[in-house]
């Protein structure tokens, strides 16, 4: 009887915790439970953080076989294959399917009207991308390879799907820590950005009221995604997957003739893919891959990237404010990161803290949606150089 109990115990996942290195699995399980707490009770990006955390939990339960990576050496090089439920789902990340479908949904729910009404706000979206390239250089100096540094730098764009797509193509071994850093900092936008905004602006600048935006015609809204796709993809062909899907989603929304497609892309499809993406990304955060010194470096660099991106946007806003003789509130530059619409809401809140009658949300949405386009273009440039 005792022998039977011993054999049963050794066949369970619990036995792994008593083996050499078993503490790593236990630590990752605790981390995944903490992330579930943040998502459910603190509401930090719950739509994606819940599946990511649960995918992390599943893959770190010893013996589950949910995500199995097999490397086979062939005369033509190594062949990497994935098996297990999460392993099969991971192919949607590996082949770049899930991030692009999420961009389709984002396009179907995004109004580019504020950007069309005030095209100069595109400059603020571009200014915020400086954080990507400064962090890229910093990662190179810390010893990361070019593809790894590019994947780390893209965290500064504050765009989870873009970070996941770029990392899955350039540095798949870093997918777990990079995706977690990207989405964690997106969730922490209301805490990270206000101190940076206040440090770089004066009370007078934060109180600037901007003129109401003009009304954008339906024709302009229909032409915008078509023209943007043509220009961006012709100039940077590697940006086609993200820009193409983003603009397709926006075109079906603004066309007004396919409401069922808009409803599906912006709701059902978006949430289904979000679950699949989250589970797949969480599955890459196994104890062996995640618990490394470079993980801490990535998390620190990610915070640096996001902070520099916010600061670059604000400084760009200050420059535009000077050139416009005080007609532009420099805070809207902070919304140049791609965290839509959280960054724009932060600007709105900070503006009303100074003057309750100041409404900056729509002005901030221009740089905010420009940041989505900008981060996709930046990812395309990095893919072009390093893939």
C-alpha positions as CSV (number, residue, x, y, z in Angstrom):
1,X,0.0,0.0,0.0
2,X,2.8,2.4,0.9
3,X,4.6,1.6,-2.4
4,X,1.4,2.4,-4.3
5,X,1.0,5.7,-2.5
6,X,4.6,6.6,-3.2
7,X,4.2,5.8,-6.9
8,X,1.1,7.8,-7.1
9,X,2.8,10.8,-5.4
10,X,5.8,10.6,-7.8
11,X,3.3,10.7,-10.8
12,X,1.7,13.9,-9.6
13,X,2.9,17.4,-10.3
14,X,3.5,18.0,-6.6
15,X,6.5,15.8,-6.7
16,X,8.3,18.3,-9.0
17,X,8.3,20.9,-6.3
18,X,10.7,18.7,-4.3
19,X,13.1,18.2,-7.1
20,X,16.1,20.4,-7.9
21,X,14.8,23.7,-9.3
22,X,11.2,22.9,-8.3
23,X,11.0,26.2,-6.3
24,X,11.1,28.0,-9.6
25,X,7.7,26.6,-10.6
26,X,6.2,27.5,-7.2
27,X,7.5,31.0,-7.6
28,X,6.0,31.4,-11.1
29,X,2.6,30.0,-9.8
30,X,2.7,32.6,-7.0
31,X,3.5,35.3,-9.6
32,X,0.6,34.3,-11.8
33,X,-1.8,34.3,-8.9
34,X,-0.6,37.8,-8.0
35,X,-1.2,38.9,-11.6
36,X,-4.7,37.5,-11.4
37,X,-5.3,39.5,-8.2
38,X,-4.2,42.7,-10.0
39,X,-6.4,42.0,-13.0
40,X,-9.5,41.0,-11.0
41,X,-9.4,43.1,-7.9
42,X,-7.3,46.0,-9.0
43,X,-8.6,46.0,-12.6
44,X,-5.2,46.3,-14.3
45,X,-5.8,45.5,-18.0
46,X,-8.2,42.6,-17.0
47,X,-9.2,41.6,-20.5
48,X,-5.7,40.5,-21.4
49,X,-4.0,40.1,-18.0
50,X,-6.4,37.4,-16.9
51,X,-5.7,35.0,-19.8
52,X,-2.0,35.9,-19.7
53,X,-1.8,35.1,-16.0
54,X,-3.9,31.9,-16.3
55,X,-1.8,30.8,-19.3
56,X,1.3,31.4,-17.1
57,X,-0.3,29.4,-14.3
58,X,-1.1,26.4,-16.6
59,X,2.3,26.2,-18.1
60,X,4.0,26.3,-14.7
61,X,2.0,23.4,-13.3
62,X,4.6,20.6,-13.5
63,X,3.7,17.7,-15.7
64,X,0.7,19.4,-17.4
65,X,2.2,19.2,-20.9
66,X,0.2,22.3,-21.9
67,X,3.1,23.9,-23.8
68,X,5.9,21.6,-25.1
69,X,8.7,23.0,-27.2
70,X,10.7,20.5,-29.3
71,X,13.9,21.4,-31.1
72,X,15.1,19.1,-33.8
73,X,18.5,19.4,-35.5
74,X,18.4,18.9,-39.3
75,X,20.9,19.4,-42.1
76,X,19.2,22.7,-42.8
77,X,19.3,23.9,-39.2
78,X,17.1,23.7,-36.2
79,X,13.4,23.0,-36.5
80,X,11.3,24.2,-33.6
81,X,7.9,22.7,-33.1
82,X,5.2,23.2,-30.4
83,X,2.7,20.8,-29.0
84,X,0.2,20.7,-26.2
85,X,-3.0,22.8,-26.2
86,X,-1.2,26.1,-25.5
87,X,1.6,25.0,-27.9
88,X,-0.8,24.7,-30.8
89,X,-2.5,28.0,-29.9
90,X,1.0,29.6,-29.8
91,X,1.3,29.2,-33.6
92,X,-1.1,32.1,-33.9
93,X,1.5,34.3,-32.2
94,X,4.5,32.7,-34.0
95,X,2.9,33.3,-37.4
96,X,1.8,36.9,-36.4
97,X,-2.0,36.1,-36.8
98,X,-3.4,37.2,-33.4
99,X,-1.7,40.6,-33.1
100,X,-2.9,41.6,-36.6
101,X,-6.5,40.4,-35.9
102,X,-6.4,42.6,-32.7
103,X,-5.4,45.5,-34.9
104,X,-8.3,44.8,-37.1
105,X,-10.6,45.1,-34.1
106,X,-8.8,48.2,-32.9
107,X,-9.4,49.8,-36.2
108,X,-13.1,48.9,-36.1
109,X,-13.4,50.7,-32.8
110,X,-11.2,53.8,-33.4
111,X,-12.3,57.2,-34.5
112,X,-9.5,58.9,-36.5
113,X,-11.6,62.1,-36.7
114,X,-9.5,64.1,-34.1
115,X,-6.3,63.3,-36.0
116,X,-7.9,64.2,-39.4
117,X,-9.2,67.5,-37.9
118,X,-5.8,68.4,-36.6
119,X,-3.1,66.7,-38.7
120,X,-0.3,68.4,-36.8
121,X,-1.0,66.1,-33.9
122,X,0.6,63.3,-35.9
123,X,3.9,65.0,-35.0
124,X,3.2,64.4,-31.3
125,X,2.5,60.7,-32.0
126,X,5.8,60.6,-33.8
127,X,7.7,62.4,-31.0
128,X,6.5,59.8,-28.5
129,X,8.1,57.0,-30.5
130,X,11.6,58.5,-29.7
131,X,11.4,56.4,-26.5
132,X,11.5,53.2,-28.6
133,X,14.8,54.1,-30.3
134,X,16.5,55.5,-27.2
135,X,15.7,52.4,-25.3
136,X,16.9,50.3,-28.3
137,X,20.3,52.0,-28.0
138,X,20.3,51.5,-24.2
139,X,19.6,47.8,-24.6
140,X,22.4,47.4,-27.1
141,X,24.8,49.0,-24.6
142,X,23.6,46.5,-22.0
143,X,24.7,43.6,-24.2
144,X,21.4,42.6,-25.9
145,X,21.6,41.7,-29.6
146,X,20.0,43.9,-32.2
147,X,16.8,41.9,-32.6
148,X,16.5,41.6,-28.8
149,X,17.1,45.3,-28.3
150,X,14.5,46.1,-30.9
151,X,11.9,43.9,-29.2
152,X,12.7,45.6,-25.8
153,X,12.6,49.1,-27.3
154,X,9.1,48.6,-28.8
155,X,7.7,48.5,-25.2
156,X,8.0,52.3,-25.3
157,X,5.2,52.4,-27.9
158,X,2.8,51.2,-25.2
159,X,1.1,48.9,-27.7
160,X,0.9,45.3,-26.6
161,X,0.0,43.7,-29.9
162,X,2.8,45.5,-31.7
163,X,5.3,44.4,-29.0
164,X,4.1,40.8,-29.2
165,X,4.3,40.7,-33.0
166,X,7.7,42.2,-33.2
167,X,9.1,40.0,-30.4
168,X,7.6,36.8,-31.8
169,X,9.5,37.5,-35.1
170,X,12.8,38.8,-33.7
171,X,13.3,37.4,-30.2
172,X,10.7,34.8,-29.4
173,X,12.5,33.6,-26.2
174,X,11.9,37.1,-24.7
175,X,8.1,37.1,-25.5
176,X,7.0,36.4,-22.0
177,X,8.8,39.2,-20.1
178,X,8.4,41.7,-22.9
179,X,4.6,41.1,-23.3
180,X,4.1,41.2,-19.5
181,X,6.1,44.5,-19.3
182,X,4.2,46.0,-22.2
183,X,0.8,45.3,-20.8
184,X,1.8,46.1,-17.2
185,X,3.0,49.5,-18.1
186,X,-0.2,50.1,-20.2
187,X,-2.2,49.3,-17.2
188,X,-0.1,51.7,-15.1
189,X,-0.5,54.7,-17.4
190,X,-2.6,56.6,-14.9
191,X,0.2,56.2,-12.3
192,X,3.3,56.7,-14.5
193,X,2.3,59.6,-16.7
194,X,1.0,62.3,-14.3
195,X,4.4,62.8,-12.5
196,X,6.2,63.1,-15.8
197,X,3.7,65.6,-17.2
198,X,3.8,67.7,-14.0
199,X,7.6,67.7,-14.0
200,X,7.9,68.9,-17.6
201,X,5.0,71.5,-17.7
202,X,4.0,74.6,-15.7
203,X,0.6,75.2,-14.2
204,X,0.0,77.9,-16.8
205,X,0.8,75.4,-19.6
206,X,-1.5,72.7,-18.2
207,X,-4.3,75.3,-18.0
208,X,-4.2,76.1,-21.7
209,X,-7.6,75.7,-23.4
210,X,-7.6,74.7,-27.0
211,X,-10.1,75.6,-29.8
212,X,-12.8,73.2,-30.6
213,X,-11.9,70.8,-33.4
214,X,-13.7,71.2,-36.8
215,X,-16.2,68.7,-37.9
216,X,-14.7,65.9,-40.1
217,X,-16.8,64.8,-43.1
218,X,-17.7,61.2,-43.9
219,X,-15.7,61.3,-47.1
220,X,-12.5,62.3,-45.2
221,X,-13.0,59.5,-42.7
222,X,-13.4,57.0,-45.6
223,X,-10.4,58.2,-47.5
224,X,-8.1,58.4,-44.5
225,X,-7.6,54.6,-44.0
226,X,-7.1,54.1,-47.7
227,X,-4.6,56.9,-48.2
228,X,-2.7,56.0,-44.9
229,X,-2.4,52.3,-45.9
230,X,-1.1,53.3,-49.4
231,X,1.5,55.7,-48.0
232,X,2.7,53.7,-45.0
233,X,2.9,50.4,-46.8
234,X,4.6,51.8,-49.9
235,X,7.2,53.5,-47.8
236,X,7.7,50.7,-45.3
237,X,6.4,47.4,-46.7
238,X,7.1,45.5,-43.5
239,X,4.5,47.5,-41.7
240,X,1.8,46.0,-43.9
241,X,0.4,43.4,-41.5
242,X,-0.3,45.9,-38.7
243,X,-1.1,49.0,-40.7
244,X,-3.1,47.0,-43.2
245,X,-5.4,45.3,-40.6
246,X,-5.7,48.6,-38.6
247,X,-6.9,50.5,-41.7
248,X,-9.1,47.7,-42.9
249,X,-10.9,47.7,-39.6
250,X,-11.3,51.5,-39.7
251,X,-12.5,51.4,-43.3
252,X,-15.3,48.9,-42.6
253,X,-16.3,51.1,-39.6
254,X,-16.4,54.4,-41.5
255,X,-17.9,53.0,-44.7
256,X,-21.2,52.6,-42.8
257,X,-22.4,49.7,-45.1
258,X,-21.2,46.7,-43.2
259,X,-22.5,47.1,-39.6
260,X,-22.4,43.4,-38.9
261,X,-18.7,43.2,-39.8
262,X,-18.0,46.2,-37.6
263,X,-19.8,44.6,-34.7
264,X,-18.0,41.3,-35.2
265,X,-14.5,42.8,-35.6
266,X,-14.9,45.2,-32.8
267,X,-16.5,42.8,-30.3
268,X,-16.7,39.1,-30.8
269,X,-13.6,38.6,-32.9
270,X,-11.6,41.0,-30.8
271,X,-12.4,39.3,-27.5
272,X,-11.9,35.8,-28.9
273,X,-8.5,36.6,-30.2
274,X,-7.6,38.5,-27.0
275,X,-8.2,35.2,-25.0
276,X,-6.1,33.2,-27.5
277,X,-3.3,35.8,-27.5
278,X,-3.3,36.1,-23.8
279,X,-3.1,32.3,-23.2
280,X,-0.4,31.9,-25.8
281,X,1.7,34.7,-24.4
282,X,1.3,33.5,-20.8
283,X,2.4,30.0,-21.9
284,X,5.9,31.4,-22.9
285,X,6.5,32.6,-19.3
286,X,7.6,29.2,-18.0
287,X,10.0,29.1,-15.0
288,X,13.0,28.2,-17.2
289,X,12.4,31.1,-19.6
290,X,11.2,33.7,-17.2
291,X,13.4,33.5,-14.1
292,X,16.5,35.0,-15.5
293,X,18.5,38.2,-14.8
294,X,17.7,39.5,-18.2
295,X,14.0,39.5,-17.3
296,X,14.7,42.2,-14.6
297,X,16.7,44.2,-17.2
298,X,13.8,44.0,-19.6
299,X,11.3,45.2,-17.0
300,X,13.5,48.1,-16.1
301,X,14.2,49.0,-19.7
302,X,10.5,48.8,-20.4
303,X,9.7,51.4,-17.7
304,X,12.5,53.6,-19.1
305,X,11.1,53.2,-22.6
306,X,7.6,54.2,-21.6
307,X,8.8,57.1,-19.4
308,X,11.0,58.5,-22.2
309,X,8.2,58.1,-24.7
310,X,5.9,60.1,-22.5
311,X,8.5,62.8,-21.9
312,X,9.3,63.0,-25.6
313,X,5.7,63.6,-26.4
314,X,5.3,66.3,-23.7
315,X,8.5,68.0,-24.9
316,X,7.2,67.9,-28.4
317,X,4.0,69.4,-27.2
318,X,5.9,72.2,-25.4
319,X,7.7,73.0,-28.7
320,X,4.4,73.1,-30.6
321,X,2.9,75.3,-27.8
322,X,5.7,77.8,-28.2
323,X,5.5,77.8,-32.0
324,X,1.7,78.3,-31.8
325,X,2.1,81.1,-29.2
326,X,0.3,79.2,-26.5
327,X,-2.6,77.8,-28.5
328,X,-1.6,74.1,-27.9
329,X,-1.7,72.5,-24.5
330,X,1.6,70.6,-24.2
331,X,0.1,67.8,-22.1
332,X,-1.6,66.3,-25.2
333,X,1.9,65.2,-26.3
334,X,1.8,62.6,-23.5
335,X,-1.1,60.9,-25.3
336,X,1.3,60.2,-28.2
337,X,1.9,56.8,-26.8
338,X,-0.4,54.1,-28.1
339,X,-2.3,53.3,-24.9
340,X,-5.7,54.1,-26.4
341,X,-7.7,55.7,-24.8
342,X,-6.0,55.6,-21.4
343,X,-3.3,58.1,-22.2
344,X,-5.9,60.6,-23.6
345,X,-7.9,60.2,-20.4
346,X,-4.9,61.0,-18.3
347,X,-4.5,64.2,-20.2
348,X,-8.1,65.1,-19.7
349,X,-7.9,64.4,-16.0
350,X,-4.8,66.5,-15.5
351,X,-6.3,69.3,-17.5
352,X,-9.4,69.4,-15.4
353,X,-7.3,69.2,-12.2
354,X,-6.0,72.6,-13.2
355,X,-9.2,74.0,-14.6
356,X,-12.5,72.0,-14.4
357,X,-13.8,73.8,-17.5
358,X,-10.9,72.6,-19.6
359,X,-11.8,69.7,-21.9
360,X,-8.8,68.2,-23.7
361,X,-10.0,64.6,-24.4
362,X,-10.7,65.0,-28.1
363,X,-7.5,67.0,-28.6
364,X,-5.5,64.3,-26.9
365,X,-7.2,61.6,-29.0
366,X,-5.4,62.9,-32.1
367,X,-1.9,62.2,-30.8
368,X,-3.2,59.0,-29.2
369,X,-4.4,57.4,-32.4
370,X,-1.4,58.8,-34.2
371,X,0.7,56.9,-31.7
372,X,-1.0,53.6,-32.8
373,X,0.1,54.3,-36.3
374,X,3.5,55.5,-35.2
375,X,4.3,52.4,-33.2
376,X,3.2,50.1,-36.1
377,X,5.5,52.0,-38.4
378,X,8.4,51.9,-35.9
379,X,7.8,48.1,-35.6
380,X,7.9,47.9,-39.4
381,X,11.2,49.7,-39.5
382,X,12.7,47.4,-36.9
383,X,11.5,44.3,-38.7
384,X,12.9,45.6,-41.9
385,X,16.4,46.1,-40.3
386,X,16.6,42.9,-38.2
387,X,14.4,40.2,-39.7
